[in-house]
Structure formats: structure tokens, C-alpha cells
């Protein structure tokens, strides 16, 4: 798994750095209007670890998350 930045040029996403393999599946997060965000090294490592957990099937059901959040009231 790799995190890459890019921008839209002529209606296509152009990724910075080394090109992705042809046919690679990607997820695009697009900020609304002027909204931006930056990940520091620790946040990026945490995100990549969470993605690896998900790829291994180590997931939490959405209903469990909602129940836990609801119990905080």
C-alpha cells in the first residue's frame, strides 16, 4: 500500500512521484472547495497500518462502532 499525492489535469488524476502500475485500484479523497489536510509521518504510518489491518480482514462492524459511540452519552 502506498499513499500518493496528485492533482487533476485535463480531467485526469496525475500522481506525483513514481507512476502507479497500469490497472492499479486507487481511492481518491477530494477535499471540498478550499478544504485541505496534511498527514505528518505519524499519521501517515497510522493510516497505512489501519489499511493493512483492513486488508487482512481485521475489521470492526459499523453497528459495533455506533453502539460504542452511543454508550458514551
Phi and psi in degrees as a GROMACS rama.xvg file:
@    title "Ramachandran Plot"
@    xaxis  label "Phi"
@    yaxis  label "Psi"
@TYPE xy
-141.18  143.74  UNK-2
-100.572  129.189  UNK-3
-132.763  147.747  UNK-4
-102.465  157.811  UNK-5
-168.736  -173.467  UNK-6
-149.847  163.489  UNK-7
-86.7428  126.987  UNK-8
-130.849  120.215  UNK-9
54.6149  39.0684  UNK-10
81.1435  4.41718  UNK-11
-123.136  146.719  UNK-12
-80.2818  123.095  UNK-13
-108.756  118.728  UNK-14
-90.464  136.697  UNK-15
-74.9762  153.639  UNK-16
81.6573  -155.639  UNK-17
-62.8046  139.754  UNK-18
-67.6532  152.753  UNK-19
-78.8949  156.685  UNK-20
-67.2049  145.087  UNK-21
-57.1497  131.229  UNK-22
84.3378  3.06414  UNK-23
-62.8316  137.798  UNK-24
-80.6357  134.524  UNK-25
-132.083  157.368  UNK-26
-119.579  131.532  UNK-27
-112.836  125.525  UNK-28
-107.162  116.11  UNK-29
-110.718  121.787  UNK-30
-66.9981  150.429  UNK-31
-79.3185  132.302  UNK-32
44.2778  -117.567  UNK-33
-91.5473  7.69602  UNK-34
-67.8858  132.437  UNK-35
-137.218  164.177  UNK-36
-150.335  153.586  UNK-37
-128.398  142.906  UNK-38
-108.783  128.909  UNK-39
-80.0451  174.101  UNK-40
-56.8821  -39.4023  UNK-41
-67.6273  -43.1566  UNK-42
-66.2007  -39.8417  UNK-43
-64.0443  -41.6786  UNK-44
-63.5537  -40.3964  UNK-45
-64.6401  -42.6192  UNK-46
-61.8988  -46.3838  UNK-47
-63.9929  -36.8044  UNK-48
-65.5036  -40.6017  UNK-49
-66.1725  -39.2813  UNK-50
-63.7958  -42.2932  UNK-51
-62.5625  -40.984  UNK-52
-57.9059  -46.7126  UNK-53
-63.0287  -40.9021  UNK-54
-64.7617  -29.1533  UNK-55
-81.0393  -6.85026  UNK-56
88.4403  8.71143  UNK-57
-83.3582  81.442  UNK-58
-119.738  162.02  UNK-59
-115.308  131.502  UNK-60
-63.2472  140.963  UNK-61
-57.0304  -38.5659  UNK-62
-63.5498  -34.1954  UNK-63
-67.4557  -40.1696  UNK-64
-63.4759  -46.1908  UNK-65
-62.8325  -42.4875  UNK-66
-61.2196  -42.3986  UNK-67
-65.1881  -43.0434  UNK-68
-65.5493  -39.2202  UNK-69
-66.2423  -31.2415  UNK-70
-73.207  -11.7344  UNK-71
-74.4019  -18.7074  UNK-72
